[in-house]
Amino acid sequence: MSDATIPIMGDGLPPALREMLGPEFEILEWDESAKSTAPSRAAGIITYGHPHVGGELMDRVPNLKVISNHGVGVDHIDVGAAKERKIPVGNTPGCLDASTADMTMALMLATARNVVVGDRFARSPEFTHYDPSQLIGYEVSGSTLGIVGLGRIGRQVAKRALAFDMKVLYHNRKRDEQAERELGVTYASLDDLLRQSDFVSLNCPLTPDTTNLIGKREFGLMKSTGILLNIARGPVVDHDALFAALNSKRIAGAGLDVTSPEPLPRNHPLLGLTNVVITPHLGSASNRTRNRMMQMTVENLRAGLEGKPLPWACT
């Protein structure tokens, strides 16, 4: 790498990431709304807030050597277009598995045990005395959890659920017999998983096959006491069908760390329901995890600029 300042494009990079990059990089501010005026002289791109990076944008940056994504999911990057142009794409796998699984359990507990509704009630003038009949939730311990997508994060969710004495079902495109032996989880078809589970956790990547994977038909298969957890990507769930299922009490509740779109419009009907907990994409938002993600993002960027193989390449 030369001593000259290297121009890179970045969307809203935080101070800590800028500090890791250091003075050798000139950060060219850019966001999705400014694609038509994206800096053409950039040598690299860091995607921090999931802006769309497609082939047209890549063609407007003729010196582009690498795209480094802060995060695991790269559904906002046209990886195929990058491969055609021989532009390596890096992401940050592995480091966020535990924190994302922690968030899955946090949503499970918050939704099942009325943590958010209870917090609001405890702060309100209506809470004047303790009443044991108020806000009866759903037991987590000993219940059945169905995990859709038993990858790295799904495995971590399973380990946590087993510590809660939960029975764990899973559904993948391919059966994972090693996970069954090591974790004691049970494979099920998606339909059977939905029918049997008290909690359904979505931990799968967003692909054409998983887009709108959970819709009206799937909600119809779930228990009326069932709770859906989406820690994957918003478009995995049909949000119109989700609202209908929650509003009609077809299912008991939902915990969403991701939505479609993200964020939801401020007048979206889901925001008016009390049986859904929504967090602003906090799956990997823990101190150690985010620090490691930034380190991996910078290492991928540096390797690509130097023409070296990316330590964590997804192409």
Secondary structure, DSSP 8 states (H G I E B T S, - for coil): --SS-EEEEESS--HHHHHHH-TTEEEEE--GGGGGG--TT-SEEEESS---B-HHHHHT-TT--EEEESSS--TTB-HHHHHHTT--EE---STTHHHHHHHHHHHHHHHHTTHHHHHHHHHSTT--S--TTSS-----TT-EEEEE--SHHHHHHHHHHHHTT-EEEEE-SS--HHHHHHH--EE--HHHHHHH-SEEEE-----TTTTT-B-HHHHHHS-TT-EEEE-S-GGGB-HHHHHHHHHTTSSSEEEES--SSSS--TT-GGGG-SSEEE-SS-TT-SHHHHHHHHHHHHHHHHHHHTT---TTB--
